[in-house]
Amino acid sequence: TLLPRDGTSPPPAVKRSLRRSASSCEPQRDGDFLLRDSRSSQGGFVLTCRWEQKALHFSIRRTVLESGEMHSWVQYCLEGEAFDSVPALVHYYVGSQVALTLWSRAQIKKPVNRTLPLSFLETAFNAPPSQRQLKEDGMRDNPCCIRAASVTPSTSLSNSSDVPRSCPSSSSTLLRQCLNRPNPSLQQDSASLNKDGCTEPYPQSYVERLQAEEGSSSAVTSGLVDENVHFSPVVETVSCFKPSMYHSPLMPQDNKPLEVGILRRVKELMAEVDPRMAAKHITKTDCMVARILEVTPEMRRKMGVSSGMELLTLPHGQQLRLDLLERFQTMATMLAVNVLGCTGTTEERAALLHKIIQIAAELKTTTGNMFGFAAVMRALELPQVSRLEQTWTALRQRHTEGAILYEKTLRPFLKSLNDGQESCPLSSTTFPHVLPLLTLLEKSSAVGEGTEPWETAEVGVEVVMLHLAAARTIAQLGGIYCSNAEGRLQGEKLEIFLTDFQMRLLWGSRGATENQVLRHSKFDQVLSALSNRLEPPTAGR
């Protein structure tokens, strides 16, 4: 055997093979990248990437933030936005293709996997031990964040000073195990090393490691232990909403559309609920419908992907897109009915408008739910609501700060989102702005008046391309949205913000099961009648 058994350095032939193997871990193409522990900053990390034929090194800054009562958390950043973990940072830069820094303009695209364990390379080349395992940040569980070997480039390994004089005697077993891993470059110079091979070699790649770890669970699910067995995704044709089977203490089993008693109780609950709590209830339900939260392994197997954010961009995600449109339209309609069905004073309606504006603001800033934000804003922008001049005048007089917030901040922000000119901080977004994508892909099911930004000849194609590019990024970031939502949302869901409840409220136990487009189109006439009853149209309008 070529393997030294006296604890000395490996022979030259093995060293040459190791150099080739180690150098294969280095970024070779523009966009290739790897992560390693920082040797100059305790507990820090360095991101190395290939860009314009050069290897660039970026230090990932680690900042400890503290709040009252000894509560602290760690954030990581390069030069811009900060993230709660290194995987979140890498997900963002890989998915969005944003430049790592302004001066470099470098982008990262593909992680470079190592072919030898770090512990072996440290022993074989006498490199200092790693300061910290990236496992603490979940890097081993993340395909975009594969930890690469921290080794000296192969050109410098030829220097005599880089060759270790001796290795600890206890490392001989480690050397035998690591050198016997299936590796073409090693087999050329030291094929005889396999004679002393270990019975369970290390997985050669991240994919192999996952297959090894998930083999047992796959066997339970499918009854087969075969990595070549794949499950076709299930094409769903039935909505996740079941209003006919929904039971609520607020309504009888067979209710009629817009029953006065139920509407009165919903209005009371809306007046009592805190805007921030309402935003959290809405966001939790939105994220569950969109399959951002509470996605089981069985659901992932049926979807064929890990998150609803990716599913809604795929052909077999049509039912999810339709369900999200149902959720969006029903939420907007229910909130509009609360305003238009308020037969009290103008001041009472103005107070309800103010509450809805506050909920929209909380969805935007506190929960980072752009989908729910757009739905609440749609309720305020419906022509049946926006035409109530007396109500909006009362809002400006009695709730001036709310009126200014709506006119100067919320409306311009929503317009920028719809125009594709605005993006939200990834670290605080739980549900991105997918409405343009939904309406583009399911135009026949999208109900609404007015012209969308992409339907004007001047900017139509440009806006469509912006939204399609955003959808491509969103599809890759489902894990981050899930992490953000889990960190912000706890507790139960308020019933009045559940889609099944809202469908029963608006269309009754029977009408709620009718065709989606017809239901919403007909209800538009009901909203107009309610609006005209509150403030009859004047002559000439």
NORBEL-V906200 format. One record per residue. N is the residue number from 1. RES is the residue in one small letter. PSI is psi in whole degrees, -180 to 180 (* if undefined). OMEGA is omega in degrees with one decimal (none if undefined). D_LAST is the distance of its C-alpha to the last C-alpha in Angstrom with 2 decimals. Layout:
BEGIN
N&RES&PSI&OMEGA&D_LAST ; N&RES&PSI&OMEGA&D_LAST
END
This chain:
BEGIN
1&t&152&177.9&95.88 ; 2&l&-7&-175.2&94.34 ; 3&l&126&178.2&92.97 ; 4&p&136&-179.5&94.95 ; 5&r&3&-178.2&96.16 ; 6&d&14&177.8&97.62 ; 7&g&6&179.8&94.33 ; 8&t&178&-177.6&94.61 ; 9&s&148&175.3&91.99 ; 10&p&151&-179.9&91.02 ; 11&p&164&-176.0&93.02 ; 12&p&-41&-178.1&91.73 ; 13&a&-42&179.3&90.64 ; 14&v&-38&178.7&88.44 ; 15&k&-40&179.4&87.15 ; 16&r&-41&178.9&86.09 ; 17&s&-41&-180.0&84.21 ; 18&l&-37&178.3&82.54 ; 19&r&-43&179.1&81.47 ; 20&r&-41&179.5&79.87 ; 21&s&-42&-179.9&78.12 ; 22&a&-40&-178.5&76.95 ; 23&s&-23&177.3&75.73 ; 24&s&-15&177.8&73.69 ; 25&c&-9&-176.6&71.57 ; 26&e&146&176.1&70.53 ; 27&p&131&-176.8&67.20 ; 28&q&-32&-176.5&67.93 ; 29&r&156&177.8&64.61 ; 30&d&127&-179.2&61.62 ; 31&g&-18&175.1&59.47 ; 32&d&143&-178.9&62.39 ; 33&f&162&173.6&62.79 ; 34&l&162&179.0&64.86 ; 35&l&145&177.0&65.00 ; 36&r&162&174.5&68.11 ; 37&d&144&176.8&69.27 ; 38&s&131&178.3&69.61 ; 39&r&-14&-179.3&73.25 ; 40&s&-20&-178.1&72.49 ; 41&s&113&-177.7&69.89 ; 42&q&126&178.5&70.88 ; 43&g&4&-178.5&68.33 ; 44&g&175&-179.8&66.20 ; 45&f&156&177.6&65.25 ; 46&v&133&175.5&65.25 ; 47&l&121&179.3&63.05 ; 48&t&130&179.4&64.85 ; 49&c&159&176.9&63.12 ; 50&r&127&179.4&64.02 ; 51&w&126&-178.9&61.95 ; 52&e&47&175.1&62.91 ; 53&q&20&178.2&66.44 ; 54&k&150&174.1&66.97 ; 55&a&117&-178.2&67.23 ; 56&l&143&-177.5&64.98 ; 57&h&128&-178.3&65.36 ; 58&f&123&178.0&62.60 ; 59&s&128&177.2&63.41 ; 60&i&113&-177.1&60.98 ; 61&r&135&-179.7&60.71 ; 62&r&121&-176.4&61.04 ; 63&t&131&176.8&59.57 ; 64&v&120&179.7&60.13 ; 65&l&143&-177.3&57.32 ; 66&e&143&171.7&58.03 ; 67&s&-174&-175.1&56.09 ; 68&g&161&175.1&57.44 ; 69&e&44&171.8&60.21 ; 70&m&27&175.8&61.95 ; 71&h&130&-178.5&59.11 ; 72&s&160&175.5&59.03 ; 73&w&163&-174.5&57.81 ; 74&v&140&174.0&58.50 ; 75&q&152&-177.3&56.17 ; 76&y&142&179.1&57.06 ; 77&c&164&173.0&55.67 ; 78&l&-74&174.5&56.70 ; 79&e&-6&-178.5&54.89 ; 80&g&-117&-175.4&51.26 ; 81&e&144&-179.6&49.65 ; 82&a&152&-176.8&51.94 ; 83&f&157&-177.0&52.43 ; 84&d&-14&179.6&54.07 ; 85&s&162&176.6&56.62 ; 86&v&-41&176.0&58.19 ; 87&p&-39&178.5&56.91 ; 88&a&-40&178.3&53.33 ; 89&l&-46&-178.3&53.97 ; 90&v&-42&176.7&55.49 ; 91&h&-44&-177.0&52.76 ; 92&y&-50&-175.4&50.17 ; 93&y&-31&176.2&52.04 ; 94&v&-45&-175.6&53.03 ; 95&g&-40&-175.4&49.61 ; 96&s&-16&-177.0&47.47 ; 97&q&31&174.1&50.07 ; 98&v&144&178.9&49.45 ; 99&a&140&-179.8&52.37 ; 100&l&-43&175.7&54.87 ; 101&t&158&-179.3&55.13 ; 102&l&-38&-176.1&53.68 ; 103&w&-31&-175.9&57.11 ; 104&s&-32&-174.4&58.30 ; 105&r&17&-177.8&55.18 ; 106&a&145&176.9&57.10 ; 107&q&150&176.1&55.43 ; 108&i&139&-175.1&56.98 ; 109&k&-44&-172.3&56.66 ; 110&k&125&178.2&59.68 ; 111&p&148&177.9&62.05 ; 112&v&121&-178.9&65.77 ; 113&n&149&176.0&67.84 ; 114&r&155&179.7&71.37 ; 115&t&-3&176.9&74.26 ; 116&l&143&177.4&76.63 ; 117&p&146&-179.7&76.19 ; 118&l&-37&-177.6&76.02 ; 119&s&-35&178.8&78.95 ; 120&f&-44&-178.8&81.16 ; 121&l&-37&177.9&80.11 ; 122&e&-38&179.4&80.75 ; 123&t&-46&-174.4&84.20 ; 124&a&-37&-175.2&85.13 ; 125&f&10&176.5&84.11 ; 126&n&34&179.6&84.90 ; 127&a&151&177.8&81.30 ; 128&p&147&-179.7&80.29 ; 129&p&155&179.0&78.78 ; 130&s&143&-178.7&75.03 ; 131&q&-28&-177.4&73.80 ; 132&r&145&178.9&71.38 ; 133&q&132&177.5&70.22 ; 134&l&-8&178.8&66.69 ; 135&k&-27&-179.5&66.63 ; 136&e&-28&178.8&65.55 ; 137&d&13&177.2&62.16 ; 138&g&22&-175.4&61.98 ; 139&m&-32&-178.1&62.67 ; 140&r&-16&-179.4&64.89 ; 141&d&13&-173.5&62.05 ; 142&n&117&-175.4&59.68 ; 143&p&-19&179.8&60.04 ; 144&c&-4&-173.3&58.39 ; 145&c&55&-178.3&60.81 ; 146&i&128&-175.2&64.28 ; 147&r&123&-176.3&66.91 ; 148&a&164&-175.5&69.06 ; 149&a&135&176.2&72.63 ; 150&s&86&-176.3&73.37 ; 151&v&159&175.5&76.26 ; 152&t&138&178.4&77.72 ; 153&p&152&-173.3&76.91 ; 154&s&-27&-178.9&79.60 ; 155&t&-32&-179.0&80.82 ; 156&s&-12&-179.1&81.96 ; 157&l&-20&-179.0&83.56 ; 158&s&-17&178.7&86.48 ; 159&n&140&-176.8&87.63 ; 160&s&-29&-179.6&90.60 ; 161&s&-18&-178.3&89.10 ; 162&d&-11&-178.5&86.31 ; 163&v&122&-177.9&88.75 ; 164&p&144&179.7&89.53 ; 165&r&-33&179.9&93.19 ; 166&s&161&176.5&93.03 ; 167&c&151&177.5&90.77 ; 168&p&142&-177.9&91.30 ; 169&s&-27&-178.9&93.52 ; 170&s&-8&-176.7&90.98 ; 171&s&-3&-175.9&88.61 ; 172&s&-40&178.3&90.75 ; 173&t&-42&178.3&89.08 ; 174&l&-41&179.5&85.64 ; 175&l&-44&-179.0&86.74 ; 176&r&-44&-177.9&87.97 ; 177&q&-45&-175.6&84.80 ; 178&c&-38&-178.8&82.43 ; 179&l&-20&-178.4&84.47 ; 180&n&2&175.9&84.68 ; 181&r&145&178.9&80.93 ; 182&p&112&-179.3&80.06 ; 183&n&118&-175.0&79.40 ; 184&p&-41&-176.7&80.33 ; 185&s&-31&177.8&81.32 ; 186&l&-38&-175.5&83.63 ; 187&q&-26&-178.5&85.18 ; 188&q&-44&-174.4&86.42 ; 189&d&-19&-174.4&88.69 ; 190&s&51&-179.7&89.39 ; 191&a&-30&-177.6&89.14 ; 192&s&-14&179.6&92.18 ; 193&l&-23&-177.6&90.27 ; 194&n&-13&-179.9&88.66 ; 195&k&-27&179.5&91.98 ; 196&d&23&-172.2&91.39 ; 197&g&158&178.4&87.72 ; 198&c&161&-174.7&86.00 ; 199&t&-26&-178.5&84.86 ; 200&e&83&-178.5&81.21 ; 201&p&157&177.7&80.07 ; 202&y&144&173.4&76.95 ; 203&p&141&-173.6&73.80 ; 204&q&-21&-177.5&73.49 ; 205&s&172&178.8&69.73 ; 206&y&-42&-179.4&66.72 ; 207&v&-44&179.5&65.90 ; 208&e&-38&179.1&69.46 ; 209&r&-43&177.9&69.40 ; 210&l&-41&178.9&66.23 ; 211&q&-38&179.7&67.79 ; 212&a&-41&-178.2&70.89 ; 213&e&-34&-175.7&69.01 ; 214&e&1&-178.3&66.68 ; 215&g&-43&-176.9&69.37 ; 216&s&-41&-179.5&70.24 ; 217&s&-34&177.3&66.68 ; 218&s&-36&179.8&66.06 ; 219&a&-37&178.9&69.22 ; 220&v&-39&-176.0&68.01 ; 221&t&-44&-172.8&64.69 ; 222&s&-14&-176.8&65.98 ; 223&g&6&-177.8&69.65 ; 224&l&143&172.9&70.54 ; 225&v&87&-176.1&71.62 ; 226&d&113&-176.6&70.62 ; 227&e&-11&179.2&68.51 ; 228&n&-2&178.9&67.64 ; 229&v&125&179.7&65.85 ; 230&h&149&179.1&62.07 ; 231&f&132&175.9&59.37 ; 232&s&140&177.9&56.53 ; 233&p&151&-179.5&53.09 ; 234&v&128&176.6&51.50 ; 235&v&107&-177.0&48.41 ; 236&e&141&179.5&46.21 ; 237&t&0&-177.6&44.13 ; 238&v&135&-178.8&43.28 ; 239&s&151&176.1&40.68 ; 240&c&-12&179.3&42.06 ; 241&f&135&-179.0&39.68 ; 242&k&70&-176.7&41.20 ; 243&p&-31&-179.3&38.79 ; 244&s&-22&-179.5&40.84 ; 245&m&2&-175.5&43.88 ; 246&y&133&179.1&42.27 ; 247&h&134&-176.7&43.56 ; 248&s&140&175.1&42.04 ; 249&p&-11&-178.8&43.13 ; 250&l&-9&-177.8&39.49 ; 251&m&153&177.6&38.83 ; 252&p&171&-177.9&41.01 ; 253&q&-37&176.9&42.40 ; 254&d&98&-179.0&40.09 ; 255&n&158&177.6&36.69 ; 256&k&162&179.2&33.44 ; 257&p&137&172.6&30.06 ; 258&l&48&176.4&28.41 ; 259&e&134&-172.5&31.17 ; 260&v&-43&-178.2&30.34 ; 261&g&-41&179.7&33.75 ; 262&i&-42&179.1&33.61 ; 263&l&-41&-179.9&30.12 ; 264&r&-42&179.9&31.40 ; 265&r&-40&177.8&34.47 ; 266&v&-39&179.1&32.63 ; 267&k&-39&178.3&30.42 ; 268&e&-43&179.2&33.66 ; 269&l&-38&178.2&35.24 ; 270&m&-38&-179.4&32.33 ; 271&a&-30&-176.2&32.66 ; 272&e&-32&-171.1&36.42 ; 273&v&140&174.7&36.76 ; 274&d&137&-177.7&37.48 ; 275&p&-40&-179.3&35.07 ; 276&r&-42&178.1&38.10 ; 277&m&-39&177.3&39.61 ; 278&a&-43&179.2&36.36 ; 279&a&-39&179.2&36.25 ; 280&k&-41&177.3&39.86 ; 281&h&-45&179.8&39.31 ; 282&i&-45&-176.6&36.40 ; 283&t&-40&179.8&38.46 ; 284&k&-43&178.2&41.54 ; 285&t&-43&178.1&39.77 ; 286&d&-47&-176.6&38.06 ; 287&c&-31&176.8&41.47 ; 288&m&-42&177.7&43.18 ; 289&v&-40&-178.0&40.70 ; 290&a&-3&-179.9&41.01 ; 291&r&41&169.3&44.80 ; 292&i&-38&179.3&45.23 ; 293&l&152&173.9&46.95 ; 294&e&48&177.0&49.58 ; 295&v&115&-177.3&50.42 ; 296&t&162&175.2&53.77 ; 297&p&-36&178.8&56.41 ; 298&e&-39&177.3&55.80 ; 299&m&-40&178.2&52.08 ; 300&r&-40&179.9&53.08 ; 301&r&-42&-179.3&55.54 ; 302&k&-38&179.4&52.98 ; 303&m&-32&-175.0&50.38 ; 304&g&-1&178.1&53.04 ; 305&v&173&-173.4&51.66 ; 306&s&-14&-175.1&51.77 ; 307&s&150&175.9&48.09 ; 308&g&-23&178.7&44.75 ; 309&m&-31&175.1&43.51 ; 310&e&-37&-178.7&45.84 ; 311&l&-40&-175.4&45.30 ; 312&l&-11&176.4&41.57 ; 313&t&-5&-174.4&42.46 ; 314&l&157&-179.0&44.90 ; 315&p&-42&-177.4&44.52 ; 316&h&10&174.9&45.81 ; 317&g&17&-176.9&43.30 ; 318&q&-42&-178.2&40.44 ; 319&q&-37&176.0&40.48 ; 320&l&-41&178.1&40.25 ; 321&r&-42&179.0&37.24 ; 322&l&-39&178.4&35.56 ; 323&d&-39&178.2&36.51 ; 324&l&-37&175.4&35.08 ; 325&l&-40&176.0&31.75 ; 326&e&-46&179.0&31.89 ; 327&r&-46&-178.4&32.70 ; 328&f&-52&-175.2&29.89 ; 329&q&-39&-179.3&27.12 ; 330&t&-40&177.5&28.50 ; 331&m&-47&180.0&28.83 ; 332&a&-42&-179.0&25.25 ; 333&t&-42&-179.6&24.04 ; 334&m&-43&178.8&26.49 ; 335&l&-38&177.9&25.40 ; 336&a&-39&178.1&21.71 ; 337&v&-37&177.9&22.84 ; 338&n&-35&178.1&24.80 ; 339&v&-50&-175.1&21.78 ; 340&l&-26&178.9&19.42 ; 341&g&1&179.2&22.42 ; 342&c&101&-176.2&23.35 ; 343&t&12&178.3&22.85 ; 344&g&-150&-177.0&24.67 ; 345&t&166&177.0&23.57 ; 346&t&-35&179.3&21.02 ; 347&e&-37&178.0&24.15 ; 348&e&-41&177.7&25.51 ; 349&r&-38&178.0&22.53 ; 350&a&-39&177.9&22.79 ; 351&a&-38&177.8&26.49 ; 352&l&-39&174.4&25.91 ; 353&l&-43&-179.6&23.63 ; 354&h&-41&178.3&26.49 ; 355&k&-42&179.7&29.03 ; 356&i&-39&176.5&27.27 ; 357&i&-42&178.9&27.13 ; 358&q&-40&178.0&30.82 ; 359&i&-42&178.1&31.66 ; 360&a&-42&-180.0&30.06 ; 361&a&-40&178.6&32.16 ; 362&e&-38&177.0&35.28 ; 363&l&-37&-178.7&34.80 ; 364&k&-47&-170.3&34.65 ; 365&t&-42&-173.5&37.56 ; 366&t&-48&-176.2&39.79 ; 367&t&-14&179.3&39.91 ; 368&g&34&-177.4&38.96 ; 369&n&94&-177.3&36.83 ; 370&m&-26&177.2&34.32 ; 371&f&-51&178.1&33.42 ; 372&g&-37&177.4&32.54 ; 373&f&-45&-179.6&30.80 ; 374&a&-35&179.3&28.47 ; 375&a&-44&179.2&27.79 ; 376&v&-40&177.9&26.93 ; 377&m&-33&177.4&24.72 ; 378&r&-39&178.4&22.90 ; 379&a&-41&-178.9&22.09 ; 380&l&-26&-175.7&20.54 ; 381&e&-2&175.6&18.55 ; 382&l&139&-177.2&17.13 ; 383&p&-32&179.9&13.32 ; 384&q&-26&178.8&13.62 ; 385&v&-44&-176.1&15.61 ; 386&s&-19&-178.6&14.26 ; 387&r&-7&-177.0&10.80 ; 388&l&81&-172.6&12.94 ; 389&e&-41&-179.0&12.79 ; 390&q&-40&-179.5&15.34 ; 391&t&-43&-179.8&17.63 ; 392&w&-33&175.8&17.74 ; 393&t&-42&176.9&18.39 ; 394&a&-36&177.3&21.17 ; 395&l&-46&-177.9&22.51 ; 396&r&-31&-177.7&22.90 ; 397&q&-41&-172.6&24.61 ; 398&r&-21&-179.9&26.91 ; 399&h&62&-173.2&27.48 ; 400&t&-42&-178.1&27.30 ; 401&e&-35&177.9&29.74 ; 402&g&-40&179.0&27.75 ; 403&a&-41&178.9&24.52 ; 404&i&-42&178.0&26.65 ; 405&l&-43&-178.9&28.40 ; 406&y&-48&-174.2&25.25 ; 407&e&-39&-171.7&23.68 ; 408&k&-20&-175.5&26.99 ; 409&t&-57&-171.4&29.16 ; 410&l&-46&-178.9&27.81 ; 411&r&-47&176.8&24.79 ; 412&p&-37&179.3&26.88 ; 413&f&-44&178.6&29.75 ; 414&l&-40&178.2&27.83 ; 415&k&-41&178.6&26.55 ; 416&s&-38&176.4&30.17 ; 417&l&-47&-178.1&31.35 ; 418&n&-29&178.6&29.02 ; 419&d&-5&-178.8&30.05 ; 420&g&16&-176.4&33.67 ; 421&q&-5&-175.1&34.44 ; 422&e&139&174.2&35.19 ; 423&s&154&-176.2&38.06 ; 424&c&151&178.1&39.16 ; 425&p&125&-176.5&42.70 ; 426&l&-34&-175.4&44.69 ; 427&s&-16&-178.4&46.83 ; 428&s&7&-178.0&43.98 ; 429&t&127&175.7&41.79 ; 430&t&-32&-178.7&42.09 ; 431&f&110&-176.4&39.39 ; 432&p&176&-177.5&38.18 ; 433&h&93&-177.4&34.78 ; 434&v&-2&-177.2&35.24 ; 435&l&-45&178.1&31.67 ; 436&p&-40&178.6&31.48 ; 437&l&-42&-180.0&34.79 ; 438&l&-44&-178.5&33.74 ; 439&t&-30&176.2&30.63 ; 440&l&-43&-175.8&32.74 ; 441&l&-25&-177.3&35.49 ; 442&e&53&-174.6&33.51 ; 443&k&-36&-176.6&30.34 ; 444&s&-19&-178.1&30.28 ; 445&s&-7&-178.7&30.20 ; 446&a&122&-178.2&27.67 ; 447&v&130&177.7&24.28 ; 448&g&157&179.5&21.29 ; 449&e&158&178.1&18.14 ; 450&g&172&-177.4&18.14 ; 451&t&131&177.0&21.13 ; 452&e&157&-177.9&24.32 ; 453&p&-33&-176.6&26.30 ; 454&w&0&-179.3&28.98 ; 455&e&5&175.0&26.76 ; 456&t&138&-173.6&26.32 ; 457&a&-31&-173.7&29.14 ; 458&e&-43&-173.6&29.99 ; 459&v&9&-173.0&31.08 ; 460&g&-56&-175.8&30.99 ; 461&v&-41&-179.0&34.74 ; 462&e&-45&-179.3&35.56 ; 463&v&-42&178.1&33.27 ; 464&v&-44&-179.6&34.60 ; 465&m&-37&177.5&38.14 ; 466&l&-43&-179.1&37.53 ; 467&h&-35&177.6&36.34 ; 468&l&-39&176.4&39.22 ; 469&a&-40&177.4&41.68 ; 470&a&-39&179.3&40.33 ; 471&a&-36&178.5&40.74 ; 472&r&-38&177.4&44.34 ; 473&t&-45&-179.3&45.02 ; 474&i&-39&-177.6&43.33 ; 475&a&-26&-176.9&45.50 ; 476&q&-6&-171.5&48.61 ; 477&l&21&-178.9&47.70 ; 478&g&-36&-179.9&47.28 ; 479&g&-37&179.9&50.36 ; 480&i&-42&177.7&49.01 ; 481&y&-39&178.4&45.70 ; 482&c&-47&179.8&47.86 ; 483&s&-42&178.8&50.09 ; 484&n&-42&-178.9&47.21 ; 485&a&-42&-179.6&45.63 ; 486&e&-33&-179.5&48.98 ; 487&g&-18&-175.6&49.55 ; 488&r&-21&-170.0&46.27 ; 489&l&123&175.8&45.61 ; 490&q&160&177.1&47.84 ; 491&g&-174&-175.5&47.63 ; 492&e&172&178.5&45.79 ; 493&k&135&178.0&42.26 ; 494&l&131&-169.5&39.83 ; 495&e&-37&-174.5&38.94 ; 496&i&-12&178.1&35.22 ; 497&f&8&175.2&34.92 ; 498&l&138&-176.7&36.89 ; 499&t&-39&179.4&35.06 ; 500&d&-43&178.4&37.06 ; 501&f&-45&-178.5&36.02 ; 502&q&-38&178.3&32.32 ; 503&m&-41&177.5&32.47 ; 504&r&-39&179.8&34.19 ; 505&l&-45&-173.5&31.70 ; 506&l&-40&-173.0&28.63 ; 507&w&-2&-179.4&30.18 ; 508&g&172&-175.8&33.29 ; 509&s&-27&-179.6&36.88 ; 510&r&-47&-176.2&36.46 ; 511&g&-19&-177.0&33.05 ; 512&a&-18&-178.2&33.80 ; 513&t&2&-179.4&36.25 ; 514&e&175&-178.3&33.96 ; 515&n&135&-174.3&32.93 ; 516&q&-49&-176.6&31.21 ; 517&v&-42&-179.4&28.50 ; 518&l&-40&-179.9&27.70 ; 519&r&-50&-176.7&27.62 ; 520&h&-35&179.5&25.07 ; 521&s&-43&179.9&22.86 ; 522&k&-36&-178.0&22.82 ; 523&f&-21&176.4&22.31 ; 524&d&-34&177.6&19.05 ; 525&q&-35&177.5&17.72 ; 526&v&-43&179.1&19.40 ; 527&l&-41&179.3&17.73 ; 528&s&-41&179.0&14.22 ; 529&a&-43&178.5&15.52 ; 530&l&-42&-179.4&17.06 ; 531&s&-43&-179.2&14.10 ; 532&n&-29&178.5&11.94 ; 533&r&-36&179.6&15.14 ; 534&l&-47&179.6&15.56 ; 535&e&92&-177.5&12.24 ; 536&p&142&178.4&10.24 ; 537&p&141&179.7&6.46 ; 538&t&164&179.6&5.80 ; 539&a&137&178.6&5.57 ; 540&g&-3&179.7&3.80 ; 541&r&*&none&0.00
END
